[in-house]
């Protein structure tokens, strides 16, 4: 059975990049455009993994991460951030994110990190 990934980013280009990398490997992709949308889609889809941008309008990735983890303590969330957001990455990891990717990233690093997150037990 294919693993489902919810790709959350306010930039359509970034969603497309991650989607294209993962679809080639057989993942089923759902997308959300901000944190609020991510929380709603997570509830509908119950994906195996969420890739979550930190900085987004309406609701940040950190806030969405916290809400998703409150609703589902076994949620697997992979944070995607820009260079220079180390403080937010630490905060995300403390809030239950499993790992992080820093933009710009290489496709091999995305696949490696996604596979590692899916094979690991969710952080509690």
PETAJO-V597267 format. One record per residue. PSI is psi in whole degrees, -180 to 180 (NA if undefined). OMEGA is omega in whole degrees, -180 to 180 (NA if undefined). NEAR is the number of other ideal C-beta (glycine too) atoms within 8 Angstrom. Layout:
psi=PSI omega=OMEGA near=NEAR
psi=PSI omega=OMEGA near=NEAR
//
This chain:
psi=138 omega=-179 near=2
psi=145 omega=175 near=6
psi=143 omega=179 near=10
psi=140 omega=179 near=13
psi=131 omega=173 near=15
psi=115 omega=-179 near=16
psi=118 omega=-176 near=13
psi=117 omega=177 near=19
psi=140 omega=179 near=12
psi=-15 omega=179 near=8
psi=116 omega=-180 near=7
psi=-37 omega=-180 near=5
psi=-43 omega=180 near=6
psi=-41 omega=177 near=11
psi=-44 omega=-179 near=13
psi=-42 omega=179 near=8
psi=-49 omega=-179 near=8
psi=-44 omega=179 near=14
psi=-48 omega=-178 near=11
psi=-40 omega=178 near=8
psi=-45 omega=-174 near=11
psi=-36 omega=180 near=14
psi=-38 omega=179 near=9
psi=-24 omega=-180 near=6
psi=5 omega=175 near=7
psi=6 omega=178 near=6
psi=147 omega=174 near=11
psi=127 omega=-172 near=7
psi=136 omega=169 near=12
psi=153 omega=-176 near=11
psi=150 omega=174 near=10
psi=147 omega=-173 near=11
psi=-9 omega=177 near=9
psi=178 omega=-177 near=13
psi=-41 omega=180 near=15
psi=-46 omega=177 near=9
psi=-38 omega=-180 near=11
psi=-44 omega=-180 near=17
psi=-45 omega=179 near=13
psi=-47 omega=-178 near=9
psi=-37 omega=179 near=13
psi=-44 omega=-180 near=15
psi=-38 omega=179 near=8
psi=-46 omega=-167 near=6
psi=-31 omega=-173 near=9
psi=62 omega=-177 near=7
psi=162 omega=177 near=10
psi=-26 omega=-178 near=7
psi=149 omega=174 near=14
psi=130 omega=168 near=14
psi=124 omega=-170 near=14
psi=117 omega=172 near=16
psi=148 omega=-179 near=13
psi=-49 omega=-172 near=15
psi=110 omega=-180 near=10
psi=156 omega=176 near=14
psi=165 omega=178 near=4
psi=-54 omega=176 near=7
psi=128 omega=-178 near=10
psi=163 omega=176 near=9
psi=-34 omega=178 near=16
psi=-45 omega=179 near=11
psi=-43 omega=179 near=9
psi=-41 omega=177 near=16
psi=-48 omega=-178 near=15
psi=-42 omega=-180 near=10
psi=-45 omega=179 near=10
psi=-44 omega=-180 near=14
psi=-30 omega=175 near=12
psi=-42 omega=-179 near=6
psi=-34 omega=-175 near=9
psi=98 omega=-177 near=8
psi=-13 omega=179 near=8
psi=6 omega=180 near=5
psi=135 omega=176 near=12
psi=118 omega=-178 near=12
psi=129 omega=178 near=14
psi=118 omega=-177 near=16
psi=138 omega=176 near=15
psi=123 omega=-176 near=16
psi=166 omega=175 near=15
psi=164 omega=175 near=8
psi=147 omega=175 near=6
psi=8 omega=180 near=4
psi=33 omega=-175 near=10
psi=-41 omega=-179 near=6
psi=-42 omega=179 near=6
psi=-34 omega=178 near=11
psi=-46 omega=178 near=12
psi=-44 omega=179 near=8
psi=-41 omega=179 near=9
psi=-43 omega=179 near=17
psi=-39 omega=177 near=10
psi=-25 omega=180 near=6
psi=3 omega=174 near=10
psi=0 omega=176 near=14
psi=146 omega=-177 near=13
psi=-34 omega=-176 near=10
psi=-176 omega=179 near=9
psi=156 omega=172 near=11
psi=141 omega=177 near=13
psi=129 omega=177 near=8
psi=147 omega=-10 near=9
psi=152 omega=-178 near=2
psi=162 omega=178 near=9
psi=144 omega=179 near=5
psi=-40 omega=-180 near=7
psi=-36 omega=179 near=6
psi=-38 omega=177 near=9
psi=-51 omega=-178 near=13
psi=-43 omega=-180 near=11
psi=-45 omega=-178 near=8
psi=-41 omega=178 near=11
psi=-48 omega=180 near=14
psi=-42 omega=179 near=8
psi=-44 omega=180 near=9
psi=-40 omega=-179 near=12
psi=-27 omega=-179 near=10
psi=-17 omega=-178 near=5
psi=157 omega=172 near=8
psi=142 omega=178 near=3
psi=147 omega=178 near=10
psi=139 omega=178 near=6
psi=NA omega=NA near=4
//
